[in-house]
């Protein structure tokens, strides 16, 4: 199934129990609101399909895995309600990944920024290449990684999350992300990464759906309140994005 969006798409295909969900946006795979909505819908839909045993989440292109929020849409937010709605899009994607009964393997072929780090963190197993650096840039534009924070903290711990969140201009290496637990595997080439994804997804597609479902429940124990928590976090970002500091910082980033 293909859902075409203006300047982007979300595509879903299922073969032999493996559902691949691909998203794309020409601006370094950034995520405008409509793309976030379709991505959450695709993940939830795949989770409800009995033919889906495992999900591979990937983005198109050869460069960035995901550049996070769309700066064009950030600049267009004019009310707290609009801000809440936009940042709730990231909350819906993370919660869809959390609630999905199947394991989600993330294919990380390039850099992750902001919400892209959150998506990598919300995956059950992230397989990356060694050029896949990560950065939480939100503080640099006057907001903060509030919505993605719980997912990132769950993977790397509060201290390492703090390092990412506070030093918003510094890229952390893929090796750093692997050592901290954000990435499950690290490979020297796309070919090696693809081989590992194929191996693991094939093995999981042959595994017991009930056993995998119960294991995922255990792995995500303690996150049952995230529907409310991430909405509250989205409201914080939605308020801060209207501030004068954020407006100027976002405009400066758009001009680069």
Secondary structure, 3 states (H helix, E strand, C coil): CEEEECCEEEEEEEECCEEEEEEECCCCCCECHHHHHHHHHHHHHHHCCCCCCEEEEEECCCCCCECCECHHHHHHCCCHHHHHHHHHHHHHHHHHHHHCCCEEEEEECCCEECHHHHHHHHCCEEEEECCCCEECCHHHHCCCCHHHHHHHHHHHCHHHHHHHHHCCCCCECHHHHHHHCCCCEEECCHHHHHHHHHHHHHHHHCCCHHHHHHHHHHHCCCCCCHHHHHHHHHHHHHHHCCCHHHHHHHHHHHHC
